[in-house]
Amino acid sequence: MKICILNGDMTTEASHFSDYLRNLSFELNKEHQVDLFALNQMNLHYCIGCWTCWIKTPGRCVHKDDAEQIFRSIINSDFFIFASPVIAGFTSSLLKKITDRLIVLIHPYFKIIYGEAHHRKRYEKYPDFGLIIQHEKDTDEEDLQIIKDIYERTAINFHSKLRFMKQIEKDKIEDIINETCNI
């Protein structure tokens, strides 16, 4: 199985969160092919809403940055993981930045899904995904529900499914490996 992990940790120094993801990647890599992207070490631009990836260069972003590697890895993965510490009640701006840029992987045209307008597929297959987060001191159940709801909505538009939301404070690496490998 090919797995892609997007590490949205904003900390440029060693951190418990990034160590956790490196250990997860190491363990998964024993039986699977894993791409681990440390977003804080990559050249990534914000989506500017120019729609070039839909109209002028379908499936290709106007920005020439490191996101191209991520797009390729995700669309060729069997599963991928969004990962981030919770910052101000949500995932990091780094993770949000690349999440917004994933629009390049879908069509601008719409179809009705669950009675709502959502983008059509650009590719035949889209991987399901998981979400790994780390609480901040004042993270509460409402924060967690909002995060989960947003990523479930992202999954609908991405023609996939949010398979799990795990918290490094509660979930052991072995549990995440087992759940990932049983998808």
C-alpha angles and dihedrals in degrees: 000000000000114000129186122198122194111202109203095181108142093200112104092194125071110293137182090239096054091043089053091053093046089052091047091050092047092052094044090047090064090076105010141044108257130190111195114191118196097203092195089065096049135087102242128163128202120255107259096196093240093138091219088133088060104036115020103026107015111216093004123101122225089230115086099208141115094287089088089071090052094048091051093047095048097047090047094046128099089213137002137194130218108207131184146141111248110255120184090346098310143062118289124283088244092060092043090050093058093038089058090049092057087082085090088073095062136058124257089230120095139225131180115261119174088349092304134103112253133166120272122243120270092190132041096237131036122186123238115236146206133215126223119190140175119216123237117218096270099037108136137184092268091057090050092049093049091050092049093046093051093050092046088054089048089053092055092053090044093052091240141091136254099235098185146351111211131185119213089217091062108021125071120220089244091058092052091047091051093048093046093048093049094059 
